[in-house]
Amino acid sequence: DVNTAQGRWTEALMRPGMASIFAGDDDQVIYQWRGANPDYILNFGLRHNRAEIITLQTNYRSPQPIVDAARRLIGNNLARYNKTVEAHDAGGADTAITVHAHGFTDQHSELITALQLEAIAFNWNEMMVLTRTNSEAGTIANELKKAGIPVNLVRQSASESRTMELLMAWLRVLKNPNDVPAFARCIGFREDDPVLRNLWMRSMMLSTTIIASTREQVESGKITEEGVVKFMMHYDAAIAAIAGLPPIDALQAVFDHCGFIDRLDNVVEDERIQFLMLFQELCAIAQCLRTFEEIADHIQTEQPSYSKPDGVMVSTMHGVKGLEAPIVCATGWSARKFPRSLNDHDIEEQRRLAFVTVTRSSHRVHLFYDRAEGPSPFIIELGV
């Protein structure tokens, strides 16, 4: 999942005459919203014509029936290395991908039944339930608890909520008025925006902050763009509001004064629920901190926690890359939901996400779809 910044960092590590090894899988690039692009892996040999490309061809996790199905699926992508992967484990009749059709009223009971049957031979913590969104994961976790199934709900990732990412940028720039990337994110500037570049160059020449430079340009009438003017109004109001407040109250003041109320009125329901869950979690953390600055430090350093109680892991499909379990259940594989669009660029990433999902399993996969909508085309491509 290499993005442009990581790619530049990688290139900076290389020196003439230095031996370097880079490992990556073009079939598992699934963080497009973070700038990830398989082209960096695919074009590596073009940028470094002396590089030796070594293709790893043995899967040591999944049995052969799952590897074969995954290979049929991902083979429909055009932007990939052509490679043949075989399983170290030949598997047997019970190592397969099972597809379940459900109605509107029994969607959770189908999943619960599958998990209870698997619990005859496997521990709860040897199973995963993977969803498309965080809100779906929360709903399923609650249904499993009602059925008496212990649950390990993987903590939500802030990077999956654009509204939370925006709040994080506001916290950063309110702490550090010279945080240019956070400043750009708050206003919506692209990295190459000429207004952003001019403001940054002016702040450098005057030995001042990007905020001070912007305020001077707005007050003098040299910048009249609505987004910039509105940002400065929100910024000044938030700075005045958080002064002297304890962290939990300061966090609420940022929410109130920086446009989040209006923003939440104009996002889809899943995003609204997802943000509010993350915001509630951040408020709980803020109660344990001493200063507003500690909140900004916390959001930049905390990593998702994967506790290991004896429970079924419930997470989004994006949230478990690199993890594995004998039993993997994936919900929402219906024609109208997954993939979310048939756009050529988007469907290849969605297909990579489907590939990553089924290859989390070291024994058996269960896929669930709504009978009224029909199976996802990815189920058909798996050939199961």
C-alpha positions as CSV (number, residue, x, y, z in Angstrom):
1,D,0.0,0.0,0.0
2,V,2.6,2.5,-1.0
3,N,1.5,6.1,-1.6
4,T,3.5,8.9,-3.1
5,A,5.0,10.1,0.2
6,Q,6.1,6.6,1.1
7,G,7.4,6.0,-2.4
8,R,9.6,9.1,-2.1
9,W,10.8,8.1,1.3
10,T,11.7,4.6,-0.1
11,E,13.7,6.2,-3.0
12,A,15.5,8.5,-0.6
13,L,16.8,5.4,1.3
14,M,18.5,4.1,-1.8
15,R,22.2,5.0,-2.5
16,P,24.5,4.0,-5.4
17,G,26.1,0.7,-4.7
18,M,23.7,-0.1,-1.8
19,A,21.9,-3.5,-1.9
20,S,18.2,-3.0,-1.3
21,I,15.3,-5.4,-1.0
22,F,11.7,-4.2,-1.3
23,A,8.7,-6.5,-0.8
24,G,5.1,-5.7,-1.7
25,D,2.0,-7.3,-3.2
26,D,0.2,-5.4,-6.0
27,D,-2.8,-7.6,-5.4
28,Q,-3.2,-6.2,-1.9
29,V,-3.2,-2.5,-2.5
30,I,-6.5,-1.5,-0.8
31,Y,-6.0,1.9,0.9
32,Q,-6.8,4.1,-2.1
33,W,-8.3,6.9,0.1
34,R,-4.8,7.2,1.7
35,G,-3.2,7.7,-1.7
36,A,-2.1,4.1,-2.2
37,N,-1.5,3.0,-5.8
38,P,-0.3,-0.3,-7.2
39,D,1.6,1.5,-10.0
40,Y,4.4,2.1,-7.6
41,I,5.0,-1.6,-7.3
42,L,4.2,-2.4,-10.9
43,N,6.5,0.3,-12.3
44,F,9.4,-0.4,-9.9
45,G,11.4,-2.3,-12.5
46,L,10.9,0.6,-15.0
47,R,12.4,3.1,-12.6
48,H,15.2,0.8,-11.6
49,N,16.1,-1.2,-14.7
50,R,18.8,-3.2,-12.9
51,A,16.4,-4.4,-10.3
52,E,15.7,-8.2,-10.1
53,I,12.0,-8.9,-9.8
54,I,11.4,-12.1,-7.7
55,T,7.9,-13.4,-7.6
56,L,6.9,-15.4,-4.5
57,Q,4.7,-18.2,-5.6
58,T,3.8,-20.2,-2.5
59,N,0.9,-19.3,-0.1
60,Y,1.7,-20.6,3.4
61,R,-1.7,-19.5,4.9
62,S,-4.7,-20.6,2.8
63,P,-5.4,-24.1,1.5
64,Q,-5.4,-24.8,-2.2
65,P,-9.2,-24.5,-2.8
66,I,-9.2,-21.0,-1.3
67,V,-6.0,-20.1,-3.2
68,D,-7.5,-21.3,-6.5
69,A,-10.7,-19.3,-6.0
70,A,-8.8,-16.2,-5.0
71,R,-6.6,-16.6,-8.1
72,R,-9.6,-16.8,-10.4
73,L,-11.0,-13.6,-8.7
74,I,-7.9,-11.4,-8.9
75,G,-7.1,-12.7,-12.4
76,N,-9.8,-10.3,-13.7
77,N,-7.7,-7.3,-12.7
78,L,-5.6,-5.8,-15.5
79,A,-3.2,-3.7,-13.4
80,R,-1.2,-6.5,-11.8
81,Y,1.8,-8.8,-12.2
82,N,0.9,-12.1,-13.9
83,K,1.8,-14.7,-11.3
84,T,0.8,-18.2,-10.4
85,V,0.5,-18.8,-6.7
86,E,0.1,-22.3,-5.2
87,A,-0.8,-23.3,-1.7
88,H,1.6,-25.1,0.6
89,D,-1.4,-26.8,2.1
90,A,-3.4,-28.9,-0.4
91,G,-6.4,-28.8,1.8
92,G,-9.4,-31.1,1.7
93,A,-13.1,-31.2,1.0
94,D,-13.8,-29.1,4.2
95,T,-11.4,-26.3,3.2
96,A,-13.6,-24.3,0.9
97,I,-15.6,-21.2,0.3
98,T,-19.3,-21.5,1.2
99,V,-21.9,-19.0,0.0
100,H,-25.0,-18.1,2.0
101,A,-28.1,-16.3,0.7
102,H,-30.3,-14.6,3.3
103,G,-33.4,-12.5,3.4
104,F,-33.9,-9.1,5.0
105,T,-35.1,-10.6,8.3
106,D,-32.7,-13.5,8.7
107,Q,-29.4,-11.9,7.7
108,H,-27.9,-12.0,11.2
109,S,-29.4,-15.5,12.1
110,E,-27.7,-17.0,9.0
111,L,-24.3,-15.6,10.2
112,I,-25.0,-16.7,13.8
113,T,-25.8,-20.2,12.8
114,A,-22.6,-20.5,10.7
115,L,-20.5,-19.3,13.6
116,Q,-22.2,-21.7,16.1
117,L,-21.6,-24.7,13.8
118,E,-17.9,-23.7,13.4
119,A,-17.6,-23.4,17.2
120,I,-18.0,-27.2,17.4
121,A,-14.4,-27.5,16.1
122,F,-12.9,-24.1,16.5
123,N,-12.5,-21.6,19.4
124,W,-14.4,-18.3,19.1
125,N,-11.1,-16.4,18.7
126,E,-10.2,-18.5,15.7
127,M,-13.0,-16.8,13.7
128,M,-13.4,-13.4,12.0
129,V,-16.5,-11.5,10.8
130,L,-15.6,-8.9,8.2
131,T,-17.9,-6.1,7.0
132,R,-17.8,-3.3,4.5
133,T,-18.2,-0.4,7.0
134,N,-17.6,0.3,10.6
135,S,-21.3,0.9,11.3
136,E,-22.1,-2.6,10.0
137,A,-19.4,-4.1,12.2
138,G,-21.0,-2.4,15.2
139,T,-24.4,-3.7,14.4
140,I,-23.2,-7.2,13.9
141,A,-21.2,-7.2,17.1
142,N,-24.4,-6.3,19.0
143,E,-26.3,-9.1,17.3
144,L,-23.6,-11.6,18.2
145,K,-23.6,-10.5,21.8
146,K,-27.4,-10.9,22.0
147,A,-26.9,-14.5,20.7
148,G,-24.4,-15.2,23.5
149,I,-21.4,-15.2,21.2
150,P,-18.3,-13.4,22.7
151,V,-17.1,-10.6,20.5
152,N,-13.8,-8.8,20.0
153,L,-14.8,-5.6,18.1
154,V,-11.7,-4.1,16.5
155,R,-11.5,-0.4,17.4
156,Q,-12.6,1.9,14.7
157,S,-9.9,3.4,12.5
158,A,-10.0,7.2,12.2
159,S,-8.5,7.0,8.7
160,E,-11.8,5.4,7.6
161,S,-13.8,8.5,8.4
162,R,-13.2,11.6,6.4
163,T,-15.0,13.7,9.0
164,M,-12.7,12.4,11.8
165,E,-9.7,13.0,9.6
166,L,-10.8,16.6,9.2
167,L,-11.3,16.9,13.0
168,M,-7.8,15.5,13.5
169,A,-6.4,18.2,11.1
170,W,-8.2,20.9,13.1
171,L,-6.7,19.6,16.4
172,R,-3.3,19.7,14.8
173,V,-3.5,23.2,13.4
174,L,-5.0,24.6,16.6
175,K,-2.0,23.2,18.5
176,N,0.6,24.2,15.9
177,P,-0.3,27.2,13.7
178,N,2.5,26.2,11.3
179,D,1.3,22.7,10.5
180,V,0.9,23.3,6.8
181,P,-0.5,19.8,5.8
182,A,-3.2,20.1,8.5
183,F,-3.9,23.7,7.4
184,A,-4.4,22.5,3.8
185,R,-6.6,19.7,4.9
186,C,-8.9,22.0,6.9
187,I,-9.4,24.3,3.9
188,G,-9.5,21.6,1.3
189,F,-6.3,22.8,-0.6
190,R,-4.6,20.3,-2.9
191,E,-0.9,19.9,-2.4
192,D,-0.1,21.9,-5.5
193,D,-2.6,24.7,-5.0
194,P,-1.0,28.0,-5.9
195,V,-2.7,29.9,-3.1
196,L,-1.3,27.4,-0.6
197,R,2.1,27.6,-2.1
198,N,2.1,31.4,-2.0
199,L,0.9,31.5,1.6
200,W,3.6,29.1,2.6
201,M,6.4,31.0,0.7
202,R,5.2,34.2,2.3
203,S,5.3,32.8,5.8
204,M,8.8,31.5,5.1
205,M,10.0,34.9,3.9
206,L,8.5,36.7,6.8
207,S,9.6,34.1,9.4
208,T,6.0,33.7,10.6
209,T,3.4,30.9,10.7
210,I,1.1,29.9,7.9
211,I,-1.8,31.0,10.1
212,A,-0.3,34.5,10.7
213,S,0.4,34.8,7.0
214,T,-3.1,33.8,6.0
215,R,-4.7,36.2,8.6
216,E,-2.7,39.1,7.3
217,Q,-3.7,38.4,3.7
218,V,-7.4,38.0,4.6
219,E,-7.5,41.1,6.7
220,S,-5.9,43.2,4.0
221,G,-8.4,41.9,1.4
222,K,-5.7,40.2,-0.7
223,I,-7.4,36.8,-0.2
224,T,-11.2,36.7,-0.6
225,E,-11.8,33.0,-1.3
226,E,-14.8,31.9,0.8
227,G,-13.1,28.8,2.0
228,V,-10.0,30.6,3.4
229,V,-12.1,33.4,4.9
230,K,-14.4,31.0,6.6
231,F,-11.5,28.9,7.9
232,M,-10.0,32.0,9.6
233,M,-13.3,32.8,11.2
234,H,-13.6,29.2,12.5
235,Y,-10.0,29.2,13.6
236,D,-10.1,32.4,15.6
237,A,-13.4,31.4,17.2
238,A,-12.0,28.0,18.2
239,I,-8.8,29.5,19.6
240,A,-10.8,31.9,21.8
241,A,-13.2,29.2,22.9
242,I,-10.6,26.6,24.0
243,A,-8.4,28.9,26.0
244,G,-8.2,27.6,29.5
245,L,-10.7,24.8,29.1
246,P,-10.0,21.2,30.2
247,P,-9.4,18.8,27.3
248,I,-12.9,17.3,27.1
249,D,-14.5,20.8,27.0
250,A,-12.0,22.0,24.5
251,L,-12.7,19.1,22.2
252,Q,-16.4,19.9,22.3
253,A,-15.6,23.6,21.6
254,V,-13.7,22.6,18.4
255,F,-16.6,20.5,17.3
256,D,-19.0,23.4,17.9
257,H,-16.9,26.2,16.3
258,C,-15.3,24.6,13.3
259,G,-18.3,23.7,11.1
260,F,-18.8,20.0,12.2
261,I,-22.5,20.5,13.0
262,D,-23.2,21.6,9.4
263,R,-20.9,19.0,8.0
264,L,-22.7,16.1,9.7
265,D,-26.0,17.4,8.3
266,N,-24.6,16.8,4.8
267,V,-22.9,13.4,5.0
268,V,-24.4,10.0,4.5
269,E,-25.8,8.2,7.5
270,D,-23.0,5.6,7.7
271,E,-20.3,8.4,7.8
272,R,-22.3,10.3,10.5
273,I,-22.6,7.2,12.7
274,Q,-19.0,6.2,12.1
275,F,-17.8,9.7,13.1
276,L,-20.0,10.0,16.2
277,M,-18.7,6.6,17.4
278,L,-15.1,7.7,16.9
279,F,-15.8,11.1,18.5
280,Q,-17.4,9.5,21.5
281,E,-14.2,7.3,21.9
282,L,-12.0,10.4,21.6
283,C,-14.0,12.3,24.2
284,A,-13.5,9.3,26.6
285,I,-9.8,9.6,26.1
286,A,-9.8,13.4,26.5
287,Q,-11.2,13.0,30.0
288,C,-8.0,11.2,31.0
289,L,-5.7,13.9,29.5
290,R,-4.5,17.1,31.2
291,T,-4.2,19.6,28.3
292,F,-5.6,20.3,24.8
293,E,-2.2,19.8,23.3
294,E,-2.1,16.3,24.6
295,I,-5.2,15.5,22.5
296,A,-3.4,16.6,19.4
297,D,-0.4,14.5,20.3
298,H,-2.5,11.5,21.1
299,I,-4.3,11.4,17.7
300,Q,-1.0,11.5,15.8
301,T,0.7,8.7,17.8
302,E,-2.1,6.2,18.8
303,Q,-2.3,3.0,16.8
304,P,-5.4,0.7,16.6
305,S,-5.4,-2.0,19.3
306,Y,-6.1,-5.6,18.5
307,S,-6.8,-7.2,21.9
308,K,-7.2,-11.0,21.9
309,P,-10.0,-12.0,24.2
310,D,-11.7,-15.3,23.5
311,G,-14.2,-13.7,21.2
312,V,-15.0,-13.6,17.5
313,M,-13.1,-10.7,15.9
314,V,-15.5,-8.3,14.2
315,S,-13.9,-5.7,11.9
316,T,-14.1,-4.1,8.5
317,M,-12.4,-5.8,5.6
318,H,-9.9,-3.0,5.5
319,G,-9.1,-3.4,9.2
320,V,-7.6,-6.9,9.2
321,K,-5.0,-6.7,6.4
322,G,-2.0,-8.7,7.7
323,L,-4.1,-10.8,10.1
324,E,-5.5,-14.3,9.7
325,A,-7.9,-16.8,11.2
326,P,-9.0,-20.3,10.3
327,I,-12.7,-19.2,9.8
328,V,-13.5,-16.0,8.0
329,C,-17.1,-14.8,7.5
330,A,-17.7,-11.8,5.2
331,T,-21.1,-10.0,5.1
332,G,-22.6,-7.6,2.5
333,W,-21.4,-9.4,-0.6
334,S,-24.5,-8.4,-2.5
335,A,-24.7,-7.2,-6.1
336,R,-25.8,-3.6,-5.2
337,K,-23.3,-3.2,-2.3
338,F,-20.0,-4.8,-3.3
339,P,-18.5,-3.6,-5.5
340,R,-19.8,-0.1,-4.8
341,S,-19.4,0.9,-8.4
342,L,-18.5,-0.6,-11.8
343,N,-16.0,2.2,-12.6
344,D,-12.9,0.5,-14.1
345,H,-10.4,2.1,-11.6
346,D,-12.6,1.6,-8.5
347,I,-13.7,-2.0,-9.3
348,E,-10.0,-3.1,-9.4
349,E,-9.4,-1.8,-5.9
350,Q,-12.7,-3.4,-4.7
351,R,-11.6,-6.7,-6.3
352,R,-8.3,-6.4,-4.4
353,L,-10.3,-5.9,-1.2
354,A,-12.3,-9.0,-1.9
355,F,-9.0,-10.9,-2.6
356,V,-7.5,-9.7,0.7
357,T,-10.7,-10.8,2.5
358,V,-10.9,-14.4,1.4
359,T,-7.1,-14.9,1.8
360,R,-7.3,-14.1,5.5
361,S,-8.6,-17.6,6.0
362,S,-6.3,-20.6,6.8
363,H,-9.2,-23.1,6.6
364,R,-12.7,-22.0,5.5
365,V,-14.6,-18.9,4.2
366,H,-18.3,-18.0,4.5
367,L,-19.7,-15.3,2.2
368,F,-23.1,-13.8,2.8
369,Y,-25.4,-11.9,0.4
370,D,-29.0,-10.6,0.2
371,R,-31.1,-13.0,-1.8
372,A,-33.2,-10.0,-3.1
373,E,-30.2,-8.3,-4.5
374,G,-28.3,-11.3,-5.8
375,P,-24.7,-12.2,-5.3
376,S,-21.8,-9.9,-5.8
377,P,-20.1,-10.3,-9.2
378,F,-17.0,-11.1,-7.1
379,I,-18.7,-14.3,-5.8
380,I,-19.3,-15.3,-9.4
381,E,-15.6,-14.6,-10.3
382,L,-14.5,-16.8,-7.4
383,G,-16.1,-19.7,-9.2
384,V,-17.7,-21.1,-6.0
